[in-house]
Structure formats: C-alpha cells, structure tokens
Amino acid sequence: MNASSILIRPVFSEKAMSVIGVPAKDSKSGNKIEFIVHRNASKLEIKTVFEERFEVKIKNIRTKIQKDGKHAIIKLTDDYSAEDVGMKVGIF
C-alpha cells in the first residue's frame, strides 16, 4: 500500500470538530483530528504517513470501522496543534 492511499480525507462532522481544539491542562479530550483512512492501513502506517505529511508527532491513534469507512482519531502530542493541521487540510 503506498503512502498517498492511506489518508483518504479528513472528517468534517460536528463531533469531529468539537475535539480539535486544545484542551485544558487536566482534560483528556481535545487536540485530536479525525481522518477516514484505507481500511487495511495499520496504526503504524497511519502514524508514519501522518507524521511525515504534516510534520507533527502523534501521541496515540484510535480506529473504528463505520459505514463510510475506517476512521482514525489521531491525538497529537502537546507540542503540536490539531487546529494547525486542520488549517492545512481546509477544515477551517
């Protein structure tokens, strides 16, 4: 599987947008961005491609399969902003 086919598109739902902001210090939510990814992509492949493409570091990735495909919820480390990635992909 080539790198360009792993990340398909960002998710623009209201729920996905609500966790993109940087959270308060004691909150575990926030600083996340959600993408639809190739169904067979592993978390390691998603992490590698995402970090290279957006020049960020990922804290963790959760995935779920839904009707419209495989979703990856990507939480960035505190040194990076999901809002900045959102600006690059045209969410805002």
MODELLER restraints for C-alpha pairs under 7 A, 6 or more apart:
rsr = mdl.restraints
at = mdl.atoms
rsr.add(forms.Gaussian(group=physical.xy_distance, feature=features.Distance(at['CA:3:A'], at['CA:49:A']), mean=6.08, stdev=0.5))
rsr.add(forms.Gaussian(group=physical.xy_distance, feature=features.Distance(at['CA:5:A'], at['CA:38:A']), mean=6.69, stdev=0.5))
rsr.add(forms.Gaussian(group=physical.xy_distance, feature=features.Distance(at['CA:6:A'], at['CA:37:A']), mean=5.41, stdev=0.5))
rsr.add(forms.Gaussian(group=physical.xy_distance, feature=features.Distance(at['CA:6:A'], at['CA:38:A']), mean=4.92, stdev=0.5))
rsr.add(forms.Gaussian(group=physical.xy_distance, feature=features.Distance(at['CA:6:A'], at['CA:41:A']), mean=6.29, stdev=0.5))
rsr.add(forms.Gaussian(group=physical.xy_distance, feature=features.Distance(at['CA:6:A'], at['CA:46:A']), mean=6.63, stdev=0.5))
rsr.add(forms.Gaussian(group=physical.xy_distance, feature=features.Distance(at['CA:7:A'], at['CA:35:A']), mean=6.85, stdev=0.5))
rsr.add(forms.Gaussian(group=physical.xy_distance, feature=features.Distance(at['CA:7:A'], at['CA:36:A']), mean=6.56, stdev=0.5))
rsr.add(forms.Gaussian(group=physical.xy_distance, feature=features.Distance(at['CA:7:A'], at['CA:37:A']), mean=4.68, stdev=0.5))
rsr.add(forms.Gaussian(group=physical.xy_distance, feature=features.Distance(at['CA:7:A'], at['CA:38:A']), mean=6.58, stdev=0.5))
rsr.add(forms.Gaussian(group=physical.xy_distance, feature=features.Distance(at['CA:8:A'], at['CA:36:A']), mean=5.54, stdev=0.5))
rsr.add(forms.Gaussian(group=physical.xy_distance, feature=features.Distance(at['CA:8:A'], at['CA:37:A']), mean=5.12, stdev=0.5))
rsr.add(forms.Gaussian(group=physical.xy_distance, feature=features.Distance(at['CA:8:A'], at['CA:38:A']), mean=6.70, stdev=0.5))
rsr.add(forms.Gaussian(group=physical.xy_distance, feature=features.Distance(at['CA:9:A'], at['CA:35:A']), mean=5.61, stdev=0.5))
rsr.add(forms.Gaussian(group=physical.xy_distance, feature=features.Distance(at['CA:9:A'], at['CA:36:A']), mean=5.45, stdev=0.5))
rsr.add(forms.Gaussian(group=physical.xy_distance, feature=features.Distance(at['CA:10:A'], at['CA:34:A']), mean=5.91, stdev=0.5))
rsr.add(forms.Gaussian(group=physical.xy_distance, feature=features.Distance(at['CA:10:A'], at['CA:35:A']), mean=4.13, stdev=0.5))
rsr.add(forms.Gaussian(group=physical.xy_distance, feature=features.Distance(at['CA:10:A'], at['CA:36:A']), mean=6.10, stdev=0.5))
rsr.add(forms.Gaussian(group=physical.xy_distance, feature=features.Distance(at['CA:11:A'], at['CA:34:A']), mean=5.51, stdev=0.5))
rsr.add(forms.Gaussian(group=physical.xy_distance, feature=features.Distance(at['CA:11:A'], at['CA:35:A']), mean=5.33, stdev=0.5))
rsr.add(forms.Gaussian(group=physical.xy_distance, feature=features.Distance(at['CA:11:A'], at['CA:36:A']), mean=6.60, stdev=0.5))
rsr.add(forms.Gaussian(group=physical.xy_distance, feature=features.Distance(at['CA:12:A'], at['CA:91:A']), mean=6.82, stdev=0.5))
rsr.add(forms.Gaussian(group=physical.xy_distance, feature=features.Distance(at['CA:16:A'], at['CA:33:A']), mean=6.82, stdev=0.5))
rsr.add(forms.Gaussian(group=physical.xy_distance, feature=features.Distance(at['CA:16:A'], at['CA:34:A']), mean=6.16, stdev=0.5))
rsr.add(forms.Gaussian(group=physical.xy_distance, feature=features.Distance(at['CA:19:A'], at['CA:29:A']), mean=6.29, stdev=0.5))
rsr.add(forms.Gaussian(group=physical.xy_distance, feature=features.Distance(at['CA:19:A'], at['CA:30:A']), mean=4.31, stdev=0.5))
rsr.add(forms.Gaussian(group=physical.xy_distance, feature=features.Distance(at['CA:19:A'], at['CA:31:A']), mean=6.31, stdev=0.5))
rsr.add(forms.Gaussian(group=physical.xy_distance, feature=features.Distance(at['CA:19:A'], at['CA:32:A']), mean=5.66, stdev=0.5))
rsr.add(forms.Gaussian(group=physical.xy_distance, feature=features.Distance(at['CA:20:A'], at['CA:30:A']), mean=5.40, stdev=0.5))
rsr.add(forms.Gaussian(group=physical.xy_distance, feature=features.Distance(at['CA:20:A'], at['CA:31:A']), mean=4.93, stdev=0.5))
rsr.add(forms.Gaussian(group=physical.xy_distance, feature=features.Distance(at['CA:20:A'], at['CA:32:A']), mean=4.85, stdev=0.5))
rsr.add(forms.Gaussian(group=physical.xy_distance, feature=features.Distance(at['CA:20:A'], at['CA:33:A']), mean=5.59, stdev=0.5))
rsr.add(forms.Gaussian(group=physical.xy_distance, feature=features.Distance(at['CA:20:A'], at['CA:82:A']), mean=5.64, stdev=0.5))
rsr.add(forms.Gaussian(group=physical.xy_distance, feature=features.Distance(at['CA:20:A'], at['CA:83:A']), mean=6.06, stdev=0.5))
rsr.add(forms.Gaussian(group=physical.xy_distance, feature=features.Distance(at['CA:21:A'], at['CA:30:A']), mean=5.28, stdev=0.5))
rsr.add(forms.Gaussian(group=physical.xy_distance, feature=features.Distance(at['CA:21:A'], at['CA:31:A']), mean=5.32, stdev=0.5))
rsr.add(forms.Gaussian(group=physical.xy_distance, feature=features.Distance(at['CA:21:A'], at['CA:82:A']), mean=6.91, stdev=0.5))
rsr.add(forms.Gaussian(group=physical.xy_distance, feature=features.Distance(at['CA:21:A'], at['CA:83:A']), mean=6.28, stdev=0.5))
rsr.add(forms.Gaussian(group=physical.xy_distance, feature=features.Distance(at['CA:22:A'], at['CA:30:A']), mean=5.18, stdev=0.5))
rsr.add(forms.Gaussian(group=physical.xy_distance, feature=features.Distance(at['CA:22:A'], at['CA:31:A']), mean=4.76, stdev=0.5))
rsr.add(forms.Gaussian(group=physical.xy_distance, feature=features.Distance(at['CA:23:A'], at['CA:29:A']), mean=6.20, stdev=0.5))
rsr.add(forms.Gaussian(group=physical.xy_distance, feature=features.Distance(at['CA:23:A'], at['CA:30:A']), mean=4.89, stdev=0.5))
rsr.add(forms.Gaussian(group=physical.xy_distance, feature=features.Distance(at['CA:23:A'], at['CA:31:A']), mean=6.68, stdev=0.5))
rsr.add(forms.Gaussian(group=physical.xy_distance, feature=features.Distance(at['CA:31:A'], at['CA:75:A']), mean=5.95, stdev=0.5))
rsr.add(forms.Gaussian(group=physical.xy_distance, feature=features.Distance(at['CA:31:A'], at['CA:76:A']), mean=6.05, stdev=0.5))
rsr.add(forms.Gaussian(group=physical.xy_distance, feature=features.Distance(at['CA:31:A'], at['CA:81:A']), mean=6.14, stdev=0.5))
rsr.add(forms.Gaussian(group=physical.xy_distance, feature=features.Distance(at['CA:31:A'], at['CA:82:A']), mean=5.02, stdev=0.5))
rsr.add(forms.Gaussian(group=physical.xy_distance, feature=features.Distance(at['CA:32:A'], at['CA:73:A']), mean=6.54, stdev=0.5))
rsr.add(forms.Gaussian(group=physical.xy_distance, feature=features.Distance(at['CA:32:A'], at['CA:74:A']), mean=5.34, stdev=0.5))
rsr.add(forms.Gaussian(group=physical.xy_distance, feature=features.Distance(at['CA:32:A'], at['CA:75:A']), mean=4.31, stdev=0.5))
rsr.add(forms.Gaussian(group=physical.xy_distance, feature=features.Distance(at['CA:32:A'], at['CA:76:A']), mean=6.24, stdev=0.5))
rsr.add(forms.Gaussian(group=physical.xy_distance, feature=features.Distance(at['CA:32:A'], at['CA:82:A']), mean=5.69, stdev=0.5))
rsr.add(forms.Gaussian(group=physical.xy_distance, feature=features.Distance(at['CA:33:A'], at['CA:73:A']), mean=5.88, stdev=0.5))
rsr.add(forms.Gaussian(group=physical.xy_distance, feature=features.Distance(at['CA:33:A'], at['CA:74:A']), mean=5.34, stdev=0.5))
rsr.add(forms.Gaussian(group=physical.xy_distance, feature=features.Distance(at['CA:33:A'], at['CA:75:A']), mean=6.68, stdev=0.5))
rsr.add(forms.Gaussian(group=physical.xy_distance, feature=features.Distance(at['CA:33:A'], at['CA:82:A']), mean=5.91, stdev=0.5))
rsr.add(forms.Gaussian(group=physical.xy_distance, feature=features.Distance(at['CA:34:A'], at['CA:71:A']), mean=6.72, stdev=0.5))
rsr.add(forms.Gaussian(group=physical.xy_distance, feature=features.Distance(at['CA:34:A'], at['CA:72:A']), mean=5.61, stdev=0.5))
rsr.add(forms.Gaussian(group=physical.xy_distance, feature=features.Distance(at['CA:34:A'], at['CA:73:A']), mean=4.46, stdev=0.5))
rsr.add(forms.Gaussian(group=physical.xy_distance, feature=features.Distance(at['CA:34:A'], at['CA:74:A']), mean=6.03, stdev=0.5))
rsr.add(forms.Gaussian(group=physical.xy_distance, feature=features.Distance(at['CA:35:A'], at['CA:71:A']), mean=5.67, stdev=0.5))
rsr.add(forms.Gaussian(group=physical.xy_distance, feature=features.Distance(at['CA:35:A'], at['CA:72:A']), mean=5.33, stdev=0.5))
rsr.add(forms.Gaussian(group=physical.xy_distance, feature=features.Distance(at['CA:35:A'], at['CA:73:A']), mean=6.66, stdev=0.5))
rsr.add(forms.Gaussian(group=physical.xy_distance, feature=features.Distance(at['CA:36:A'], at['CA:69:A']), mean=6.39, stdev=0.5))
rsr.add(forms.Gaussian(group=physical.xy_distance, feature=features.Distance(at['CA:36:A'], at['CA:70:A']), mean=5.59, stdev=0.5))
rsr.add(forms.Gaussian(group=physical.xy_distance, feature=features.Distance(at['CA:36:A'], at['CA:71:A']), mean=4.48, stdev=0.5))
rsr.add(forms.Gaussian(group=physical.xy_distance, feature=features.Distance(at['CA:36:A'], at['CA:72:A']), mean=6.22, stdev=0.5))
rsr.add(forms.Gaussian(group=physical.xy_distance, feature=features.Distance(at['CA:37:A'], at['CA:70:A']), mean=5.58, stdev=0.5))
rsr.add(forms.Gaussian(group=physical.xy_distance, feature=features.Distance(at['CA:37:A'], at['CA:71:A']), mean=5.98, stdev=0.5))
rsr.add(forms.Gaussian(group=physical.xy_distance, feature=features.Distance(at['CA:37:A'], at['CA:72:A']), mean=6.57, stdev=0.5))
rsr.add(forms.Gaussian(group=physical.xy_distance, feature=features.Distance(at['CA:38:A'], at['CA:70:A']), mean=6.59, stdev=0.5))
rsr.add(forms.Gaussian(group=physical.xy_distance, feature=features.Distance(at['CA:39:A'], at['CA:69:A']), mean=6.61, stdev=0.5))
rsr.add(forms.Gaussian(group=physical.xy_distance, feature=features.Distance(at['CA:39:A'], at['CA:70:A']), mean=5.27, stdev=0.5))
rsr.add(forms.Gaussian(group=physical.xy_distance, feature=features.Distance(at['CA:43:A'], at['CA:61:A']), mean=6.65, stdev=0.5))
rsr.add(forms.Gaussian(group=physical.xy_distance, feature=features.Distance(at['CA:47:A'], at['CA:58:A']), mean=6.80, stdev=0.5))
rsr.add(forms.Gaussian(group=physical.xy_distance, feature=features.Distance(at['CA:51:A'], at['CA:57:A']), mean=5.73, stdev=0.5))
rsr.add(forms.Gaussian(group=physical.xy_distance, feature=features.Distance(at['CA:51:A'], at['CA:58:A']), mean=6.96, stdev=0.5))
rsr.add(forms.Gaussian(group=physical.xy_distance, feature=features.Distance(at['CA:54:A'], at['CA:85:A']), mean=6.70, stdev=0.5))
rsr.add(forms.Gaussian(group=physical.xy_distance, feature=features.Distance(at['CA:56:A'], at['CA:80:A']), mean=6.21, stdev=0.5))
rsr.add(forms.Gaussian(group=physical.xy_distance, feature=features.Distance(at['CA:57:A'], at['CA:76:A']), mean=5.99, stdev=0.5))
rsr.add(forms.Gaussian(group=physical.xy_distance, feature=features.Distance(at['CA:57:A'], at['CA:77:A']), mean=5.91, stdev=0.5))
rsr.add(forms.Gaussian(group=physical.xy_distance, feature=features.Distance(at['CA:58:A'], at['CA:74:A']), mean=6.92, stdev=0.5))
rsr.add(forms.Gaussian(group=physical.xy_distance, feature=features.Distance(at['CA:58:A'], at['CA:75:A']), mean=5.95, stdev=0.5))
rsr.add(forms.Gaussian(group=physical.xy_distance, feature=features.Distance(at['CA:58:A'], at['CA:76:A']), mean=4.34, stdev=0.5))
rsr.add(forms.Gaussian(group=physical.xy_distance, feature=features.Distance(at['CA:58:A'], at['CA:77:A']), mean=5.54, stdev=0.5))
rsr.add(forms.Gaussian(group=physical.xy_distance, feature=features.Distance(at['CA:59:A'], at['CA:75:A']), mean=5.56, stdev=0.5))
rsr.add(forms.Gaussian(group=physical.xy_distance, feature=features.Distance(at['CA:59:A'], at['CA:76:A']), mean=5.09, stdev=0.5))
rsr.add(forms.Gaussian(group=physical.xy_distance, feature=features.Distance(at['CA:59:A'], at['CA:77:A']), mean=4.89, stdev=0.5))
rsr.add(forms.Gaussian(group=physical.xy_distance, feature=features.Distance(at['CA:60:A'], at['CA:74:A']), mean=6.25, stdev=0.5))
rsr.add(forms.Gaussian(group=physical.xy_distance, feature=features.Distance(at['CA:60:A'], at['CA:75:A']), mean=5.41, stdev=0.5))
rsr.add(forms.Gaussian(group=physical.xy_distance, feature=features.Distance(at['CA:61:A'], at['CA:72:A']), mean=6.42, stdev=0.5))
rsr.add(forms.Gaussian(group=physical.xy_distance, feature=features.Distance(at['CA:61:A'], at['CA:73:A']), mean=5.65, stdev=0.5))
rsr.add(forms.Gaussian(group=physical.xy_distance, feature=features.Distance(at['CA:61:A'], at['CA:74:A']), mean=4.68, stdev=0.5))
rsr.add(forms.Gaussian(group=physical.xy_distance, feature=features.Distance(at['CA:61:A'], at['CA:75:A']), mean=6.21, stdev=0.5))
rsr.add(forms.Gaussian(group=physical.xy_distance, feature=features.Distance(at['CA:62:A'], at['CA:72:A']), mean=5.70, stdev=0.5))
rsr.add(forms.Gaussian(group=physical.xy_distance, feature=features.Distance(at['CA:62:A'], at['CA:73:A']), mean=5.13, stdev=0.5))
rsr.add(forms.Gaussian(group=physical.xy_distance, feature=features.Distance(at['CA:62:A'], at['CA:74:A']), mean=6.66, stdev=0.5))
rsr.add(forms.Gaussian(group=physical.xy_distance, feature=features.Distance(at['CA:63:A'], at['CA:70:A']), mean=6.87, stdev=0.5))
rsr.add(forms.Gaussian(group=physical.xy_distance, feature=features.Distance(at['CA:63:A'], at['CA:71:A']), mean=5.46, stdev=0.5))
rsr.add(forms.Gaussian(group=physical.xy_distance, feature=features.Distance(at['CA:63:A'], at['CA:72:A']), mean=4.43, stdev=0.5))
rsr.add(forms.Gaussian(group=physical.xy_distance, feature=features.Distance(at['CA:63:A'], at['CA:73:A']), mean=6.13, stdev=0.5))
rsr.add(forms.Gaussian(group=physical.xy_distance, feature=features.Distance(at['CA:64:A'], at['CA:70:A']), mean=5.75, stdev=0.5))
rsr.add(forms.Gaussian(group=physical.xy_distance, feature=features.Distance(at['CA:64:A'], at['CA:71:A']), mean=5.29, stdev=0.5))
rsr.add(forms.Gaussian(group=physical.xy_distance, feature=features.Distance(at['CA:64:A'], at['CA:72:A']), mean=6.71, stdev=0.5))
rsr.add(forms.Gaussian(group=physical.xy_distance, feature=features.Distance(at['CA:65:A'], at['CA:71:A']), mean=6.16, stdev=0.5))
rsr.add(forms.Gaussian(group=physical.xy_distance, feature=features.Distance(at['CA:76:A'], at['CA:82:A']), mean=6.69, stdev=0.5))
rsr.add(forms.Gaussian(group=physical.xy_distance, feature=features.Distance(at['CA:86:A'], at['CA:92:A']), mean=6.47, stdev=0.5))
